[in-house]
Amino acid sequence: MRRTLVAVTAAFFLGGFANHAYADRQPKMRDALAHLERALTSLKNANADKGGHRVKAIELTEGALSEVREGIKFDNQH
């Protein structure tokens, strides 16, 4: 039992170090992407009648998602 606990603990910490070593180069851009995706879902689930502003917000958010993805792609290539 003790050996299992030690092995699990070691694997946990080593896994954490491995994740840190291969951490995303662009954590802020990935965070922005996640926030925009959640915002888009919320906008799409909102009631439709907003005088056209909801539809415009959806379009702008989709554009922002595209720009963030392109920024990540650009940075990964350079």
Summary of the structure (lengths in Angstrom):
residues: 78
radius of gyration: 20.1
end to end distance: 49.2
largest distance: 64.5
contacts: 161
relative contact order: 0.11
helix: 82%
strand: 0%
